Amino acid sequence: MIKVKKNRDQIDEKQKNQTINANLTTNLSIFKKLYAHPINSDLSIRTFSIPGINQPAALLSIPSIVDKETIDESILNPLLTNKDETLDVQSYITTLEVTSETIIQQITEKVNNRHVALFIDGEKVAYVINCAFFEHRSIENSENEIVLKGPKETFVESAEVNFSLIRKNIRNENLVFEKLQVSKRGKTKTS
């Protein structure tokens, strides 16, 4: 059994029920603490600037459970090609379900459930966009290794697919996937 020490910097339950800040940097630091970033290799924060309103923005997502092509085509492209000075996010992202959230806990729950959070500097709201994608393979019994006692499931896919299979069952911000370098010469990474 693996014991996880609670980090002093982690956000407690009282702070999770607070509203987000209008400052993008403050919001990102809150969510980085929540998801143990940069230790957690299964968290993506993409920062960019929206040209029409000339404001910095960021997308927060868990790459193993969201569709990257949908993010690029339906979220980033419309925002990066925006020339309108009065940006209405919900009118630009028309192909996906977009909701507005202000409470940290609600944003976290949605990100854990296959959504992407869009933060724009100066706004006290996060736009939460449904970009669901899970690998659809069940965890199977091992054919090569026979186990007499204990679990008989195996993970034989790439690390990202295995992350997706695990996150499908455990949807929690405290689940952390850490990448480690195994050898000095080969610089092989493992999770």
N, C-alpha and C positions, 0 to 999 in steps of 0.2 A: 504494500500500500504506500502510495506517495503522499507525503504531507506537504501542504502548501502553506508557507508562512505568509501571514498577512503583512503586506508592506505598509510602513507608516504613512507613505504618501498616497495610499489607496483612498478612494472616496468612500465615505460611509453612507448608510441608507438615508440619513437626513439630507445630505448634500445631493443625493440622486433625485430627491423630490423638489429641488429648486429649479427655477427657470434658467435658460441659457442666457448668456451675456451678448451684448451687441458687438463686442470685440472678438474678431475671428481668432486671434492668438490665444485669448483666454479660453474660448470654447475648445480649441484644439488641444490645449494643455489638459483640460478636464478629461476629454475622451482618451487622450494618450495615457493618462493615469488609470482610467477605468479598464482599458484593454492591455495594460502592461506593455506599452510601446516604448522602445524598439525591441524588447525581448521577444514579444509575440510576432512571429513571422507571418501570421495569418491575418494581418491588418494592413489595409492600404489607405494612405492619406495622400490625395493628389491635390496640390495647390495650383491655382492658375488665376488669371485675371480676366474679368468679363469686360471686353472692350467698350461696349455701348455705355455702360454706367461707370466705367473706369474704377472698378472695385475689385479687390482680391477676394477669392472664394476658395473653398476646399470641398472635396468629396471624400466622405468617410465610408469605407465598405470592408467587408470580409470577402476577399477574392475567391475563396473556395466555394462560396455559396451564391455568388451573383454572376450574372452574364456580362462578361467584359465587352463583348461586341455591342450589346444594348446600351451600355454606359457610354461607349465612344460615339455611337451613331445617334442615339436619342437624347443624350444629356449634354455631353461635351461639345459636339458639333454645333447644335443650335445656340448654345451659350457663347462659344468662341466666335461665332460668325454674327453675333448680335451687334447691331449698330444703333438700336433704339435706346434713347437715354432714360426712358421710363420702362424699365424691365418688369414684366409680370411673368415670373418663372412658370406659373401654371399654364400660361398661354403658349410659351415656347416649347415646353415638354408636353406634347399632345398625345404621344403614342403610349404613354405609361400612366399608371395611377400615381398621382402626386397629392400628398397631404401636407399640411403645416403642423409642426409640433413645437412646443416651447419647453416642455418638462424634460429634464435629462433622462429620467428613467424611461419615459415613453419612447424617446429617440433610441435609447440603448436596446430596448425590447424589439423595436422594428429592425434595427441593424442586425440583431441576432437572428431575425426571422426573414432574411434574404432581401433587405431593403438597403438603399444607399441614402446617406444623409448629405444634403447640400447646405453648406454654411456660407453666407455672404457677409462680408465685413459691413458693420453698420446696421444689420438687421437682427432683431431679437427673436427670430424664428428660424427653424431649420426646416427645409423642404425635404420630406422623406419620400423616396421614389421606389416603387416596387420593381426590382430587377431579379426576380427569383431564378435560381438555377441550382439544382442538386444533381449529383451523379446518381444514376438509377440502377445501381448494382447492389444486390444484397451481399452482406458479409457471408462468405462461404466457408465450409469446412475444408481443412487442408487435406490434399490428396497425397502429398509427399511426406508429411510428418504426422505420425500417429501419436496422439496424446491419450493417455489412459485416464488421467485426472486433470480437471481444469477446463477452461474454455477451449473450444475447438475452432474458433473463428480465425481467419487469416486476412491480412491486408497485403495484396499482391500488386497493387497499382502504383502509380507515381505518388509522391508525397501529397501533392495538391488534391488528387482524387481521394486519397485516404483521409485527408483533412475534411473534405466535403462529406464523406460517409460518416465520420464521427460527429461533425457539426449537425448533421441531419437529426441525430438523436439527442445531442447535448447542445442546447441553444442558450449559452450563457457567456457573458463577457469575461468570466474568470477562467474559462478554458483557454490555455495558452499553448501555442506550438512554438517551440524554440529550436532554432537551427544551430548546430554546433559543427566546428571544423574537427575532423577526426585525425587526419594525418598532417604532418608538417610538409612533406614533399609533394604528395598528391593533392593536398588541400581539399580533400573530399568533405562535402557537407552532408550532414544527416540531421534528421529531426527526431 
